[in-house]
Amino acid sequence: MKLPRMVQVKQRFAGPAVEHIAREVWEQLARAGIDEAVTPGMRIALTAGSRGIANIAEIIKATAAKLKSLGAEPFIIPAMGSHGGATAEGQVKVLASLGVTEAYCEAPILSSMEVVQIGRTERDIPVYIDRHASEGDGIILIGRIKVHTDFKSPIGIESGIMKMAAIGLGKHEQALALHNYGIQGIRDFMPEVSRVVFEKANILCGIGIVENAYEQTAVIEAIPTPRIEERERELLKLSASLMPKLPVQQLDVLHVDRIGKNYSGTGMDTNIIGRMRILGVDEPASPNIKYVIAGDLSDECQGNALGIGLADLTTKRLFEKIDYHKTNENVITSTFLHRALIPIILDNDLEAMRTALRCCWGVSPEQARIIRIANTLHLEHMYVSESLIPEIEALDHVKVVGDLEEMKFDGSGVFI
């Protein structure tokens, strides 16, 4: 089979970026009234999630430093539902992979899967929070605000501080309580759980983070608790406007070099690849991709291959890295089982590409519309097939930066 030639292109994105992270954190906390809310000796919990958020370790460290300057005693709690194999030790390892350690942040990490119930919603859903957080004197919720990979919210609350208050702070128990209702649980009931947390727990404020398309910190905003819901809706719109996307929406093959939860909570961002794979949820109309190839699994996700079911083809090297316990724990908690189904397994990238092209009915390999990306988070640089060059050259924000070349593989059939 004659494979099409590929060329490297670069997308240009617009958006702000925070230059001085620690200084911005201190200024934002002061504006949110933390100086008045904190008294010496207070033990304050800081939430740390499992997402690969830009500068997250520095943001947590700066928050801890600000609190210590006020005489408080900050501590960090893993706030990530069932991630890390739903174990206290596993969740500490997840934080370490993100640079969030006791040594760097200069604050202790108190990891436990134990929770306490603090109330119930009007629908009678129990509301939990981390035991260590409940025993402290206050909580600061730290989370990135962005569009969710499972749903679109009619009220504008998706992935952000309110989700951190519910599924993050409530650990595995809250994740189970909400995911038992499927999409309705995390889309409609999750904000209701958050409101109970705001009412019953001593949430001092939230720190909302928005990133630009280059995975840089675009906004850090400390939000007083009564304003979190209103302000999160506004920041979600900003986040959506800054999100990257593929330059072409109709493809025969998308090759994703690596999948993993450090790139997206679903391994591959559903907003980028146009796939949801959830029972009862319509698939997005765009982008429209015939075949998605998942080439490898990131080391950072420690074998959690959630999202492999979003691909049509994969490789032996990815398959052999799967930790079934971690993957199953995550996907069973979510109840979205299709996202962990194993696609057809090929020896390597070369065979996966040949197979995908062989199955593109009525399209010759030389004319196939192909894009190769590193992952679904980093979309500045990518390779596109020769047939896409006219469309790429017509776009103002995309530039061809390389020469047409044959696809390159090493001796094991892995993309170079």
C-alpha positions in Angstrom: 0.0 0.0 0.0 1.3 3.4 -1.0 0.8 5.7 2.1 0.1 9.4 1.5 2.8 12.0 2.2 2.5 14.2 5.2 3.5 17.8 6.0 3.9 19.5 9.4 1.7 22.5 10.1 1.4 25.0 13.0 -1.8 26.5 14.3 -1.7 30.0 15.8 -4.1 30.7 18.7 -5.0 33.9 20.5 -5.6 34.4 24.2 -4.1 35.9 27.4 -1.5 34.3 29.6 -0.6 34.9 33.3 3.1 35.8 33.6 3.6 35.8 37.3 1.7 32.9 38.8 2.4 33.2 42.5 1.9 37.0 42.5 -1.4 36.6 40.8 -2.6 34.0 43.3 -1.7 36.2 46.2 -3.4 39.2 44.7 -6.6 37.2 43.8 -6.8 35.7 47.3 -6.5 39.2 48.8 -9.3 40.5 46.5 -11.5 37.6 47.5 -11.2 38.6 51.2 -9.0 35.8 52.4 -7.1 38.1 54.7 -10.2 38.8 56.7 -11.5 35.2 56.6 -8.4 33.6 57.9 -7.1 33.8 61.4 -3.9 32.4 62.9 -4.0 28.7 63.6 -6.7 27.8 61.2 -6.2 24.4 59.4 -7.3 24.9 55.8 -7.7 22.2 53.1 -6.6 22.8 49.6 -8.1 20.6 46.9 -5.8 19.0 44.3 -7.3 17.2 41.3 -6.0 14.6 38.9 -6.0 16.7 35.7 -2.8 17.9 34.0 -3.5 21.6 34.7 -0.7 24.1 33.7 1.1 25.4 36.7 -1.1 23.6 39.2 1.7 22.7 41.5 2.8 26.4 41.6 -0.7 27.6 42.1 -1.2 25.2 45.1 2.2 26.2 46.5 1.4 29.9 46.2 -2.0 29.4 47.9 -0.3 27.5 50.8 2.3 30.2 51.1 -0.3 33.0 51.3 -2.2 31.1 54.0 1.0 30.5 56.0 1.7 34.2 55.8 -1.6 34.8 57.6 -0.7 32.3 60.3 -2.8 29.4 59.0 -1.8 25.8 58.6 -2.7 24.7 55.0 -2.8 21.0 53.9 -3.5 19.4 50.6 -6.1 16.7 49.9 -6.4 14.7 46.7 -9.8 15.5 45.2 -10.3 13.2 42.3 -13.2 10.9 42.7 -12.1 7.3 41.8 -8.9 8.2 40.1 -5.6 6.6 41.2 -7.3 3.3 41.5 -9.6 4.7 44.2 -6.9 4.3 46.8 -5.3 6.8 49.1 -1.8 5.7 48.0 -2.7 5.8 44.3 -4.1 9.3 44.5 -0.8 10.6 46.2 1.0 9.0 43.2 -1.2 10.8 40.8 -0.5 14.2 42.5 3.2 13.4 42.4 3.0 12.8 38.7 1.6 16.4 38.4 4.4 17.9 40.5 2.2 18.3 43.6 4.3 17.0 46.4 4.8 17.9 50.0 8.4 19.0 49.3 7.5 21.3 46.5 4.3 22.8 47.8 5.7 23.0 51.4 2.4 21.7 52.8 1.4 18.2 54.0 -0.7 15.9 51.8 -3.5 14.1 53.8 -4.8 11.4 51.6 -7.7 9.2 52.6 -10.7 7.7 50.8 -12.8 8.3 53.9 -15.7 10.8 53.7 -18.3 12.1 56.0 -21.9 12.9 55.1 -22.8 16.5 55.6 -26.3 16.6 54.1 -28.7 15.6 51.3 -30.0 17.3 48.3 -33.7 18.0 47.6 -33.6 14.8 45.5 -32.3 12.9 48.5 -28.8 12.4 47.2 -26.3 12.1 50.0 -23.6 14.7 50.1 -20.1 13.8 51.2 -16.8 15.6 51.8 -13.3 14.3 52.5 -12.8 13.4 56.2 -9.6 15.4 56.6 -11.3 18.5 55.0 -14.3 18.1 57.3 -11.9 18.1 60.4 -10.2 21.3 59.3 -11.4 24.9 59.8 -11.9 25.8 56.1 -11.6 24.7 52.5 -10.3 26.4 49.4 -11.5 24.7 46.1 -8.9 24.9 43.3 -10.0 23.7 39.8 -9.8 24.3 36.1 -12.9 25.6 34.4 -13.5 24.1 31.0 -16.2 22.4 28.8 -16.9 18.9 30.0 -16.1 15.9 27.9 -19.3 14.0 28.8 -22.1 16.6 28.4 -23.2 20.1 27.6 -24.9 21.8 30.5 -28.1 23.8 30.0 -27.2 25.9 33.0 -23.5 26.5 32.1 -21.9 24.4 34.9 -19.6 21.8 33.5 -16.0 21.1 34.6 -14.9 23.5 37.3 -15.1 24.6 40.9 -18.6 23.2 41.5 -17.6 19.8 40.1 -14.5 20.0 42.4 -16.9 20.7 45.3 -19.0 17.7 44.5 -17.1 14.8 42.9 -13.6 16.0 43.9 -14.2 16.8 47.5 -16.7 14.0 47.9 -14.2 11.4 46.7 -15.2 7.9 45.4 -18.5 7.8 47.4 -19.8 11.0 45.8 -18.7 9.9 42.4 -20.6 6.7 42.8 -23.7 8.5 44.2 -23.9 10.8 41.1 -22.7 8.4 38.4 -25.4 5.9 39.4 -27.8 8.3 37.6 -25.7 8.4 34.4 -25.4 11.7 32.5 -28.3 13.2 34.5 -26.3 12.6 37.7 -23.2 14.6 36.7 -25.0 17.1 34.5 -28.1 18.0 36.5 -27.5 16.6 40.0 -23.8 17.6 40.5 -24.6 21.4 40.8 -27.2 20.5 43.5 -24.6 18.6 45.5 -22.2 21.5 45.2 -24.8 23.9 46.6 -25.2 21.8 49.7 -21.4 21.7 50.1 -21.3 25.5 49.9 -24.1 25.7 52.5 -22.8 23.1 54.9 -19.0 23.1 54.6 -16.8 26.1 55.4 -15.7 26.9 51.8 -13.6 30.0 52.1 -13.4 30.6 48.3 -12.8 28.9 45.0 -9.8 29.5 42.7 -10.9 29.1 39.1 -8.2 28.5 36.5 -8.8 29.0 32.8 -6.2 27.9 30.2 -5.6 29.1 26.7 -5.1 26.9 23.6 -1.4 26.6 24.3 -2.1 25.0 27.7 -0.9 28.1 29.4 -2.6 29.7 32.4 -4.9 32.4 31.0 -6.8 33.3 34.1 -6.5 32.7 37.8 -9.4 34.1 39.8 -10.2 33.7 43.4 -14.0 33.8 43.8 -16.0 34.3 47.0 -18.2 31.3 47.7 -21.5 33.1 47.1 -20.4 34.1 43.6 -18.9 30.8 42.5 -21.8 29.6 40.5 -22.5 32.8 38.7 -18.8 33.5 37.9 -18.1 29.9 36.8 -20.7 30.3 34.1 -19.0 33.3 32.8 -15.5 31.7 32.9 -16.8 28.6 31.1 -17.8 30.8 28.1 -14.3 32.3 28.1 -12.7 28.9 28.3 -14.8 27.6 25.4 -13.7 30.5 23.3 -10.0 29.8 24.0 -10.2 26.0 23.3 -8.1 24.6 20.4 -9.6 22.4 17.8 -8.5 20.5 14.7 -8.2 22.8 11.6 -10.2 20.4 9.5 -13.5 18.8 10.6 -13.9 16.0 8.0 -11.3 13.3 8.2 -10.7 9.8 7.2 -8.1 9.0 9.8 -6.9 10.8 13.0 -3.8 9.3 14.5 -3.3 10.2 18.2 0.2 9.5 19.3 -0.7 9.2 23.0 -3.9 9.1 25.0 -4.1 9.6 28.8 -5.9 11.3 31.6 -3.1 13.9 31.9 -4.3 15.1 28.5 -8.1 14.8 29.1 -10.3 13.2 31.8 -11.5 10.9 29.0 -8.0 10.0 27.7 -8.9 11.8 24.5 -10.9 15.0 24.6 -14.3 14.2 23.2 -14.7 17.8 22.1 -11.6 17.4 19.9 -12.4 14.1 18.3 -16.2 14.4 18.1 -17.1 11.3 20.0 -19.0 10.7 23.2 -19.7 7.0 23.3 -22.3 7.3 26.1 -25.6 5.5 25.9 -28.5 7.9 25.2 -26.2 10.8 24.3 -26.1 12.0 20.7 -22.7 12.0 19.0 -21.5 15.5 18.0 -22.1 16.5 14.4 -18.5 17.8 14.1 -15.7 16.9 13.8 -16.6 13.8 11.7 -13.8 11.3 11.7 -14.1 7.8 10.2 -11.3 6.1 12.1 -9.4 7.2 15.2 -6.1 5.4 16.0 -4.7 5.4 19.6 -1.0 4.8 19.3 0.3 4.8 22.9 -0.6 5.4 26.5 1.1 8.2 28.5 3.3 7.2 31.4 1.7 9.8 33.6 -1.7 8.1 33.7 -0.1 4.9 35.2 -1.9 2.4 33.1 -5.4 4.0 33.3 -6.5 3.6 29.7 -10.0 5.1 30.1 -10.8 6.5 26.7 -9.4 3.7 24.7 -12.9 2.9 23.7 -13.1 6.2 21.8 -10.6 4.8 19.3 -11.3 2.3 16.5 -7.8 0.9 16.3 -4.8 0.7 18.7 -1.4 -0.9 19.0 0.1 -3.8 21.0 2.4 -1.4 22.9 -0.6 0.5 24.2 -2.6 -2.6 25.0 0.3 -4.1 27.0 0.5 -0.9 29.2 -3.1 -1.1 30.4 -3.7 -1.5 34.2 -7.1 -3.1 34.2 -7.8 -2.4 37.9 -7.2 1.3 37.5 -9.1 1.5 34.2 -12.0 -0.6 35.4 -12.3 1.3 38.7 -12.5 4.6 36.7 -14.9 3.5 34.0 -17.2 1.5 36.2 -17.5 4.5 38.6 -18.5 6.6 35.6 -20.9 3.9 34.2 -19.8 4.9 30.7 -18.5 1.4 29.8 -18.1 1.9 26.1 -15.2 4.2 26.8 -13.1 1.3 28.0 -13.9 -1.2 25.3 -10.7 -2.4 23.6 -10.6 -1.7 19.9 -8.9 -3.8 17.2 -5.3 -4.3 18.2 -2.5 -4.0 15.5 1.2 -4.7 15.9 2.2 -1.1 15.5 1.4 2.4 14.1 2.3 1.3 10.6 -0.1 -1.6 10.6 -2.8 0.5 12.3 -2.5 3.1 9.6 -2.6 0.6 6.8 -5.7 -1.1 8.3 -7.6 2.2 8.7 -6.8 3.2 5.1 -7.8 -0.2 3.8 -11.2 0.3 5.4 -11.9 3.8 4.0 -14.3 2.7 1.4 -14.0 4.5 -2.0 -11.0 6.6 -0.9 -7.5 5.8 -2.3 -4.7 5.9 0.3 -3.0 8.8 -1.6 -6.1 10.9 -1.3 -7.0 10.1 2.3 -7.7 13.0 4.7 -5.4 12.3 7.6 -4.2 14.2 10.6 -1.6 13.0 13.1 -1.5 14.8 16.6 0.7 14.2 19.7 -2.4 14.1 21.9 -5.8 16.0 22.1 -4.4 18.6 24.5 -1.5 19.9 22.4 -2.8 21.0 19.0 -0.3 23.7 18.0 1.8 21.3 15.9 0.5 18.4 13.8 1.0 16.6 10.5 -1.6 16.6 7.8 -1.8 14.5 4.6 -1.1 16.0 1.2 -4.8 16.1 0.2 -5.5 18.6 3.0 -2.9 21.2 2.0 -5.3 23.3 -0.1 -7.8 23.6 2.8 -5.0 24.3 5.3 -3.5 27.0 3.1 -6.8 28.8 3.0 -6.9 29.2 6.8 -5.5 32.3 8.3 -4.5 30.7 11.6 -2.7 27.7 10.2 0.7 27.7 8.4 2.6 24.9 6.6 6.0 24.8 8.3 7.6 21.7 6.8 8.2 19.8 3.6 6.1 17.0 2.2 7.6 13.7 3.3 6.8 10.1 3.4 5.4 8.8 6.7 8.4 7.8 8.8 8.4 4.7 11.0 11.2 3.1 13.0 12.2 -0.5 12.7 9.4 -1.5 15.0 6.7 0.3 12.9 6.3 3.1 15.4 5.9 6.7 14.1 9.0 8.8 14.2 
